[in-house]
Amino acid sequence: MASLTELRYVMAVARERHFGRAAARCFVSQPTLSVGVKRLESALGVQIFERASRSEVQVTAEGRAIIEQAERVLDEMERLEDLARTRRDPLAAPLRIGLIHTVGPYLLPRLIGRLHELAPNMPIEITEGLTADLADRLEHGELDVVVLSLPFEAAGVAVEPVYREPFTVAVPVGHPLAEQTAIEPDQLAEHDLLLLGQGHCFRDQVLGVCPRCNDGRAFGRLQRTLEGGSLETMRMMVASGAGITVLPCSSTWTQDEGTQALVRYLPFASDTPTRDIALASRRRFSRPQAVEVLTRSIRETLPTCCETLSRE
């Protein structure tokens, strides 16, 4: 009979397509994981994996059905464990939260204290990542709830809008734009606009604010070279005079005095662009009370520049 541990090994290899990375994901040695996978293949009489190259593993045609069933078995086992914990106390088990990079650093400092007041026995496990990665981990049961930017849809996932956040323009003190009282979106294309790397939804939202910025011919030097950075990296570059950027308003609430003196934050002239932040969780998640407490904690600790949202 297959053990749950062996099923977890198989799922890890299927996701990583590499035995070494799968072993690290499972916190075991590679020989231990390989033996477990071989034992399961022998017990079922099916070859689940084949080596496509020295570094990559592929799933066989027969193995795909095994992996799909293994995922269902592990999901049901997790639900069984969650149900048992829920009967004892739905706010006592750990809550695994994923947050996109442009939300986590600004939401968590305010959130954690309030969350601890409302659920002192519920440890929080935090993961930051891109939307696609977090959604994948939510789907596979590795995260319980994800904080992300709308729009977002996924089968079997409930989405709860939580707050709306305006954007602001950050420019260096002494920059020509710093003398203005507000910024027109098209003006962004006339200067070195610092952007996050590909895969960040906030990058796409900023480019949506300024259609001219989508034209590569309008890009300044830094627009093409700043990839894979963070909002804080961009803020430091603005402070140094390297360019301008667009930031969510919550990110302007946490900064050191030295940087604050070097950066000026300007509103948009009209129709201020915003983003809507929501919580996404599996509809079958057995601890909705935990998600409700998280939602309440976020709404009660928002910066005043943000607007609370509710499900329409």
Disulfide bonds with the S-S distance in Angstrom:
Cys210-Cys213 2.47
Cys249-Cys305 2.09
